[in-house]
Amino acid sequence: MLRGLGKGGGFDEVERYSLLDGSDPDLLNLISDRVAVIYDLLYEDEEDDEAEAEEEEEEVDFESLSDLDKEILLAEREEEEAEKAKDEDISDLDEEVIE
């Protein structure tokens, strides 16, 4: 931990410790809770989209559809797959930048 020495004076080291050694479990719990909230905010849309897609796939009885409805359904699925491929390409770029 550092302590300020005033304007232009820099800092002085008061105490050295690591959060990773588990010496302060309350602080680690607080941090893990906040990370969980951030994770949920970032990925809740993807999880919801996947759940909706699974529900939609289960609801459709392909054999009972007319020929026109079958063509429309297939076209929609191809469009969704193209969007997913586009999203995956963007994710791959993000991973390359991080590495």
C-alpha positions as CSV (number, residue, x, y, z in Angstrom):
1,M,0.0,0.0,0.0
2,L,1.3,3.5,-0.8
3,R,0.9,6.8,1.0
4,G,1.1,10.1,-0.8
5,L,3.8,12.5,0.3
6,G,2.1,15.6,-1.0
7,K,2.1,17.5,-4.3
8,G,5.3,16.6,-6.2
9,G,6.6,14.5,-3.3
10,G,5.8,11.1,-4.7
11,F,4.7,8.1,-2.7
12,D,6.0,6.1,0.2
13,E,5.5,2.4,0.6
14,V,3.6,1.8,3.9
15,E,2.8,-1.9,3.6
16,R,3.2,-4.7,1.0
17,Y,0.6,-7.4,0.7
18,S,-1.1,-9.6,-2.0
19,L,-4.8,-10.1,-2.5
20,L,-4.0,-13.5,-4.1
21,D,-2.8,-15.2,-0.9
22,G,-6.3,-15.1,0.5
23,S,-5.4,-13.2,3.7
24,D,-8.6,-11.1,3.3
25,P,-11.5,-13.4,2.4
26,D,-14.1,-10.6,2.8
27,L,-12.4,-8.5,0.2
28,L,-12.0,-11.5,-2.1
29,N,-15.7,-12.2,-1.8
30,L,-16.6,-8.6,-2.6
31,I,-14.4,-8.6,-5.7
32,S,-15.7,-12.0,-6.9
33,D,-19.3,-10.8,-6.5
34,R,-18.6,-7.7,-8.5
35,V,-16.8,-9.7,-11.2
36,A,-19.9,-12.0,-11.3
37,V,-22.2,-9.0,-11.9
38,I,-19.9,-7.6,-14.6
39,Y,-19.8,-11.1,-16.3
40,D,-23.6,-11.3,-16.2
41,L,-23.9,-7.8,-17.7
42,L,-21.5,-8.7,-20.6
43,Y,-22.9,-12.1,-21.5
44,E,-26.6,-12.1,-20.5
45,D,-27.6,-11.2,-24.1
46,E,-25.7,-14.1,-25.6
47,E,-27.1,-16.6,-23.1
48,D,-30.7,-15.3,-23.7
49,D,-30.2,-15.5,-27.5
50,E,-29.0,-19.1,-27.3
51,A,-31.9,-20.1,-25.1
52,E,-34.4,-18.4,-27.5
53,A,-32.8,-20.1,-30.4
54,E,-33.1,-23.5,-28.7
55,E,-36.8,-22.9,-27.9
56,E,-37.6,-21.8,-31.5
57,E,-35.9,-24.9,-32.9
58,E,-38.0,-27.2,-30.6
59,E,-41.3,-25.5,-31.4
60,V,-41.2,-26.0,-35.2
61,D,-42.6,-29.2,-36.7
62,F,-40.9,-29.1,-40.1
63,E,-43.0,-31.9,-41.6
64,S,-46.3,-30.2,-41.1
65,L,-45.2,-27.0,-42.8
66,S,-46.2,-26.1,-46.4
67,D,-43.5,-25.9,-49.0
68,L,-43.4,-22.1,-48.9
69,D,-43.1,-22.1,-45.1
70,K,-40.3,-24.6,-45.3
71,E,-38.4,-22.4,-47.7
72,I,-38.9,-19.4,-45.5
73,L,-37.8,-21.3,-42.4
74,L,-34.7,-22.6,-44.1
75,A,-33.8,-19.1,-45.4
76,E,-34.2,-17.7,-41.9
77,R,-31.9,-20.4,-40.4
78,E,-29.3,-19.7,-43.1
79,E,-29.5,-16.0,-42.2
80,E,-29.1,-16.7,-38.5
81,E,-26.1,-19.0,-39.2
82,A,-24.5,-16.2,-41.3
83,E,-24.9,-13.8,-38.4
84,K,-23.4,-16.2,-36.0
85,A,-20.4,-16.8,-38.3
86,K,-20.0,-13.0,-38.6
87,D,-20.1,-12.7,-34.8
88,E,-17.6,-15.5,-34.4
89,D,-15.2,-13.7,-36.8
90,I,-15.4,-10.6,-34.7
91,S,-14.7,-12.6,-31.5
92,D,-11.7,-14.2,-33.1
93,L,-10.3,-10.7,-33.9
94,D,-10.8,-9.8,-30.2
95,E,-8.9,-12.9,-29.1
96,E,-6.0,-12.1,-31.5
97,V,-5.8,-8.6,-30.2
98,I,-5.7,-9.8,-26.6
99,E,-3.0,-12.3,-27.2
